Amino acid sequence: MQHVSPVREPLVTGGKTYHDVTQDICRQVEAKPNIRWMAALSVALFFLGIFLYSVYRTLWYGIGEWGLNKTVGWAWDITNFVWWVGIGHAGTLISAVLLLFRQKWRSSINRAAEAMTIFAVICAAMFPVLHMGRPWLAYWVFPFQNTFGSLWVNFNSPLLWDVFAISTYFTVSLVFWYTGLVPDFATIRDRAKGPIAKVAYSLLSFGWKGSAKHWSRYETVSLILAGVSTPLVLSVHTIVSMDFATSVVPGWHTTIFPPYFVAGAIFSGFAMVLTLMLITRVVFKLEDYITLEHIALMNKIMMVTGSIVGVAYITEFFIAWYSQVEFEQYAFINRATGPYWWAYASMMTCNVITPQLVWFRRVRYSIPLTFILSIIVNIGMWFERFVIIVTSLHRDYLPSSWVMFSPSIIDIGIYVGTLGLFFTLFLLFAKFFPVVNMAEVKTILKYTVDNGPTYTGIHGHSEQAHQPATHGVPASAPVNYNKHE
């Protein structure tokens, strides 16, 4: 039995019953696609078409179609790779770390955040594979016995560590996400009317019956997967950062990169979760499940991680000065005052200055301001990766090799196209899968032990029903008031 303090606002508003939760969340799965969803999918498919055309040009003509040159060998491709991997971080943090810390507010947003993680990792994986130039030989990155002679992967290379880290991250996240979907698939299966839907959701639900044994195993597996996933929150972007930190390029060769990249990944990931959830709550009418309190809590995490990233920016400059290495000092001075100063200024404005607005309660609880802020943060995090990669490479030790980088139309097409791929996958997920975890949301309906069910009064305040006490019943559950004991 659970007792919630009347001081704390309920995580699910609107006086929902268990039936209401099922009805509200299953509605978008069972109903025909509405015009807004169709319009959004059409736009996403248009950008997906741009992606497919740009990939075709890259595969047919080679990566000479990109804007790379002899000095800047990594640019938009690796910038986008790191950006997408970072966006995928919030899903694991919400689903695994917050589960272990028993943060119940995660229940309404964890499903969409986990899906976002999987789709973001798929988009991220596109860039290294395409950058190989011969993606049909991508399987060579795996250590397998071969017939080509003494060909073997270099286990000392962080690029190989990336392969293992990201593939592990994707696999565990996929299993975690699907495990949480099984009880909800069973609910949809039991409500399905069409034969195709009934067969499809029966297969997806793996014969789930909701027995005590099933729930016990579900809870056990969830905790085990959360324990396995938690180290991945730190390890994946740590290994991605080592792609740069283990080199000797000025501006990259620094030990602050692992925690700096992890904080930045959580920062950008929560920004994308906010962007998606603010749209989802309106399109699917889920305002009672994704409340202002959820938005404020995510804003707080975004503000904290943004502040950590800001400290990392300052620390980088301090270490460059303290090292007394002229090449290192020049790399950072060039970032701030060189030809790419506009990118550095955009990064600092979007990532350090703008998130500090979240200190104000009015901003924290404002949906329009939060939506704008979340987009600004992801723009800033893209510029951060661009600044780290391009400004460190375009001016090296030889002034004769100094060159500027400009993206080609194919570079832009692939990046914009991955946004189309991401939103196509997310829209299909939101239509055919329950976008909110029904089973977990039902566990956080507000309980009252001594004072009977609560409801929202005419002035929006939580008032007490003037009825006989109903012990241990969800505050929003139906109660027969005519039955006197």
Number of C-alpha atoms within 10 A of each C-alpha: 9 13 12 14 11 12 6 7 12 20 21 22 18 14 20 22 16 17 11 15 21 21 13 19 22 23 15 20 17 19 10 9 12 12 9 10 15 12 11 14 19 14 14 23 18 15 24 23 16 22 24 16 16 23 21 13 16 20 17 11 11 16 19 12 17 22 20 20 15 10 16 21 17 19 25 26 25 19 23 23 21 24 26 27 25 31 28 33 32 26 28 30 24 24 28 29 19 18 20 15 8 10 12 14 23 24 25 25 22 27 25 24 31 27 22 27 27 26 24 29 24 19 23 25 18 17 21 17 15 18 18 13 17 12 14 11 10 13 10 13 14 12 13 11 10 10 7 7 7 7 12 14 12 12 10 8 12 20 18 17 18 19 17 16 19 22 15 15 24 19 12 19 27 16 13 24 24 17 17 22 21 20 25 25 25 22 20 22 22 12 14 17 11 10 8 10 15 17 13 13 21 20 15 18 21 12 14 18 13 13 8 9 9 13 14 12 11 17 13 12 15 21 16 14 19 23 15 16 22 18 14 22 22 19 18 25 28 20 24 25 24 22 19 21 21 15 13 10 17 23 25 22 16 20 13 16 23 21 18 20 24 23 24 28 29 27 31 32 32 29 27 23 26 26 18 18 21 21 14 18 16 11 14 17 15 19 16 17 23 24 19 16 16 19 20 20 15 21 24 16 15 27 23 16 23 27 20 17 24 17 13 19 16 10 13 19 17 12 15 21 15 10 11 10 12 11 15 23 20 18 23 20 14 17 21 18 12 15 12 18 16 15 19 22 17 19 24 20 15 22 30 22 13 17 23 16 16 21 12 9 10 12 17 21 19 14 16 10 14 24 19 13 23 27 17 21 26 24 17 24 30 22 23 23 22 25 24 19 21 22 27 21 25 21 21 18 11 7 9 8 14 14 15 16 19 13 15 14 12 22 23 17 21 26 22 16 26 26 19 24 24 21 23 22 19 21 18 12 16 20 20 14 22 23 28 25 23 25 18 17 21 19 14 18 23 25 25 23 17 13 17 22 27 20 18 15 11 8 7 9 9 16 13 14 15 10 12 15 15 17 15 16 20 27 25 23 18 14 14 8 10 8 7 6 4
